[in-house]
């Protein structure tokens, strides 16, 4: 079975030329991954028939909320996925699990598939943190959610848990909720083969490596063997 491959481009592409170059270099891969570009460039990827998600959506349905993006508007644009709860957003925008629960509810009501990011900081008990995050964020949520396990200490550091640790957390999440589980955090050409050997892991959420078309191509080649 093919693994889900998600690419969070964060804010790595900042000009139309950079976006155009990326689209050209990954165009033949467009059916093999889901891309989460900066919101301003969503239409470009949609026009080129990529599978597209957004990096965040509002917990409000509509109204006077300057600077926010509604799930309804995103769904109307043709986007099918939204990241919610990424650790960078949690920290930078001070988002807690109760707020994330509201976001997920609004997103699923608008037929978006939610990628809920969970994970622990260095020194924290992973299972305790994840259980708390899942219980609060998924309160009264029963469908259209995929969970991405992203240990915060692994994001952008080049460090990752062992494959046995990732398998253990994946199994733990699935024992609590019947969901697909992805892994994210310093995924690269060097570790993708090992990650793909983890039983019960449904896919990966790639960050910086996914912004490099050459690296992404090599990761996809291994992931889809």
C-alpha positions as CSV (number, residue, x, y, z in Angstrom):
1,X,0.0,0.0,0.0
2,X,1.3,3.4,-0.9
3,X,2.1,5.7,2.0
4,X,0.7,9.2,2.3
5,X,3.3,11.8,1.5
6,X,2.6,15.4,2.7
7,X,5.0,18.3,2.2
8,X,4.7,21.4,4.4
9,X,6.5,24.2,2.5
10,X,6.1,26.5,5.5
11,X,7.5,29.9,4.4
12,X,10.4,28.5,2.3
13,X,9.1,29.9,-1.0
14,X,8.7,33.6,-1.0
15,X,8.6,34.8,-4.6
16,X,6.5,33.8,-7.6
17,X,9.7,32.7,-9.4
18,X,10.5,30.3,-6.6
19,X,7.0,28.9,-6.7
20,X,7.1,28.5,-10.5
21,X,10.5,26.8,-10.4
22,X,9.2,24.4,-7.7
23,X,6.1,23.6,-9.7
24,X,8.1,22.9,-12.8
25,X,10.6,20.7,-11.0
26,X,8.0,18.7,-9.1
27,X,5.2,18.6,-11.7
28,X,5.7,15.0,-12.7
29,X,5.4,14.1,-9.0
30,X,2.2,16.0,-8.5
31,X,0.0,12.9,-8.1
32,X,2.4,11.4,-5.5
33,X,2.2,13.9,-2.7
34,X,0.0,16.6,-1.1
35,X,1.6,20.0,-0.9
36,X,0.9,22.6,1.8
37,X,2.3,25.9,0.3
38,X,2.1,29.4,1.7
39,X,-1.6,30.4,1.4
40,X,-0.9,33.2,-1.1
41,X,0.3,30.6,-3.6
42,X,-2.5,28.0,-3.2
43,X,-4.2,28.9,-6.5
44,X,-1.0,28.4,-8.5
45,X,-0.7,24.8,-7.3
46,X,-4.4,24.2,-7.8
47,X,-4.2,25.5,-11.3
48,X,-1.4,23.0,-12.0
49,X,-3.5,20.1,-10.6
50,X,-1.5,19.4,-7.5
51,X,-3.1,17.8,-4.4
52,X,-3.2,20.8,-2.1
53,X,-3.6,21.6,1.6
54,X,-3.4,24.7,3.7
55,X,-1.1,25.2,6.6
56,X,-3.7,26.5,9.0
57,X,-7.4,27.6,9.2
58,X,-9.5,29.8,11.5
59,X,-11.6,28.6,14.4
60,X,-14.3,31.1,13.2
61,X,-16.8,30.2,10.5
62,X,-16.9,33.8,9.1
63,X,-17.0,37.4,10.3
64,X,-14.8,40.4,11.2
65,X,-11.5,38.5,11.7
66,X,-8.8,40.4,9.9
67,X,-6.0,38.3,8.6
68,X,-7.6,34.9,9.2
69,X,-8.6,32.3,6.6
70,X,-11.9,30.4,6.9
71,X,-12.3,26.7,6.3
72,X,-15.3,27.5,4.1
73,X,-13.3,29.8,1.8
74,X,-10.5,27.2,1.6
75,X,-12.9,24.4,0.7
76,X,-14.6,26.6,-1.9
77,X,-11.2,27.2,-3.5
78,X,-10.8,23.5,-4.0
79,X,-8.4,22.7,-1.1
80,X,-9.1,19.4,0.6
81,X,-6.7,19.3,3.6
82,X,-5.7,21.6,6.4
83,X,-2.8,21.3,8.9
84,X,-3.9,22.1,12.4
85,X,-1.8,22.2,15.6
86,X,1.6,22.3,14.1
87,X,4.1,23.0,16.9
88,X,5.3,26.2,15.3
89,X,1.8,27.6,15.1
90,X,1.0,26.4,18.6
91,X,4.0,28.3,19.9
92,X,4.0,31.4,17.7
93,X,0.3,32.0,18.0
94,X,-0.2,30.6,21.5
95,X,-2.8,28.1,20.4
96,X,-4.0,25.6,22.9
97,X,-5.8,22.2,22.5
98,X,-9.2,23.7,23.2
99,X,-8.8,26.2,20.4
100,X,-7.6,23.5,18.1
101,X,-10.7,21.5,18.9
102,X,-12.8,24.5,17.6
103,X,-10.6,24.7,14.5
104,X,-11.0,21.0,13.8
105,X,-14.8,21.1,14.3
106,X,-15.1,24.0,11.8
107,X,-12.8,22.4,9.3
108,X,-14.6,19.0,9.3
109,X,-18.0,20.8,9.1
110,X,-16.7,22.2,5.9
111,X,-15.5,18.8,4.6
112,X,-11.8,19.4,5.0
113,X,-9.6,16.6,6.0
114,X,-7.6,17.6,9.1
115,X,-4.0,16.7,9.7
116,X,-3.6,17.2,13.5
117,X,0.0,17.6,14.6
118,X,0.9,16.2,18.0
119,X,4.2,15.7,19.8
120,X,6.4,16.3,22.8
121,X,9.2,18.6,23.7
122,X,12.6,17.3,24.8
123,X,12.4,15.7,28.2
124,X,8.6,15.2,28.2
125,X,6.8,11.9,28.4
126,X,5.6,11.4,24.8
127,X,2.6,9.3,25.6
128,X,1.3,11.5,28.3
129,X,1.6,14.6,26.2
130,X,0.1,13.0,23.1
131,X,-2.8,11.5,25.0
132,X,-3.6,15.0,26.5
133,X,-3.4,16.7,23.1
134,X,-5.5,14.1,21.4
135,X,-8.2,13.9,24.1
136,X,-8.7,17.7,24.1
137,X,-8.2,18.5,20.5
138,X,-10.5,15.6,19.3
139,X,-13.3,16.1,21.8
140,X,-16.5,15.3,20.0
141,X,-14.6,14.9,16.7
142,X,-15.4,11.5,15.0
143,X,-14.2,11.7,11.4
144,X,-11.9,13.3,8.8
145,X,-8.8,13.4,10.9
146,X,-5.3,12.1,10.3
147,X,-2.8,12.4,13.2
148,X,0.8,13.5,12.4
149,X,3.3,12.6,15.2
150,X,6.0,15.3,15.2
151,X,8.2,15.3,18.3
152,X,9.0,19.0,18.7
153,X,12.7,18.2,19.5
154,X,13.1,16.5,16.1
155,X,11.7,19.3,13.9
156,X,14.5,20.9,11.9
157,X,17.2,19.4,14.2
158,X,18.4,16.4,12.1
159,X,17.5,14.2,15.1
160,X,14.7,11.6,15.1
161,X,13.4,9.0,17.4
162,X,14.4,5.4,16.7
163,X,12.1,3.4,14.4
164,X,11.0,1.3,17.4
165,X,10.1,4.5,19.2
166,X,8.1,5.8,16.3
167,X,6.4,2.4,15.9
168,X,5.5,2.4,19.6
169,X,3.9,5.9,19.4
170,X,2.1,5.0,16.2
171,X,0.6,1.9,17.8
172,X,-0.3,4.0,20.9
173,X,-2.1,6.6,19.0
174,X,-4.1,4.0,17.1
175,X,-5.0,2.3,20.3
176,X,-6.7,5.5,21.4
177,X,-8.3,6.6,18.1
178,X,-9.0,4.8,14.9
179,X,-7.0,7.1,12.7
180,X,-4.2,7.1,10.1
181,X,-0.9,8.1,11.6
182,X,2.0,10.0,9.9
183,X,5.5,10.7,11.2
184,X,7.2,14.1,10.7
185,X,10.4,15.6,12.0
186,X,13.8,15.8,10.2
187,X,12.8,13.4,7.4
188,X,15.5,13.2,4.8
189,X,17.0,11.0,2.1
190,X,19.2,9.4,4.8
191,X,16.4,8.1,7.0
192,X,13.4,7.6,4.7
193,X,14.2,4.0,4.0
194,X,14.2,3.1,7.7
195,X,11.0,5.1,8.2
196,X,9.2,3.2,5.4
197,X,9.9,-0.1,7.2
198,X,7.8,0.9,10.3
199,X,4.7,-1.3,10.4
200,X,1.4,0.5,10.8
201,X,2.8,3.9,9.8
202,X,0.5,5.4,7.2
203,X,2.8,8.0,5.8
204,X,5.1,11.0,6.4
205,X,4.9,14.8,6.8
206,X,8.0,16.4,5.3
207,X,9.2,19.9,6.1
208,X,12.4,21.5,4.8
209,X,13.5,18.5,2.7
210,X,10.3,18.8,0.8
211,X,11.1,22.3,-0.3
212,X,14.1,20.9,-2.2
213,X,12.7,19.2,-5.4
214,X,15.8,17.0,-5.7
215,X,15.5,15.7,-2.1
216,X,11.8,15.3,-2.4
217,X,12.2,13.2,-5.6
218,X,14.6,10.9,-3.9
219,X,12.3,10.6,-0.8
220,X,9.3,9.8,-2.9
221,X,11.2,7.2,-4.9
222,X,12.1,5.3,-1.7
223,X,8.7,5.8,-0.1
224,X,6.8,4.4,-3.0
225,X,8.9,1.3,-3.7
